[in-house]
Amino acid sequence: MAGAVVVLIISLFLGGITVGVIAAVAFSVRREDRHFTLTGDAPDRISQSARWLNGVGRRDLDPELLRPARQLVH
């Protein structure tokens, strides 16, 4: 019985970590999508981590050739 309780506690702990990471990534992706910040550097540490987890980054982008996001939206 005690072994089952330990397994339950460990599985709840690991499940909570998994849900927390997914929620943080989803929140960060939604915030960056709303503010059109994917063409520049990540605005904060959570966004930087979410980009790393999703495999998104600025690869060979020249910021001088890209227009700021505010000019893209009317």
HUGI-V672883 format. One record per run of one state. SS is the DSSP state (alpha for helix, beta for strand, coil for the rest). FROM is the first residue (numbers start at 1). TO is the last residue. Records with the same first field share a line. If there is no record, write none. Layout:
BEGIN
SS->FROM-TO + FROM-TO
END
This chain:
BEGIN
coil->1-1 + 36-44 + 55-68 + 73-74
alpha->2-35 + 45-54 + 69-72
END
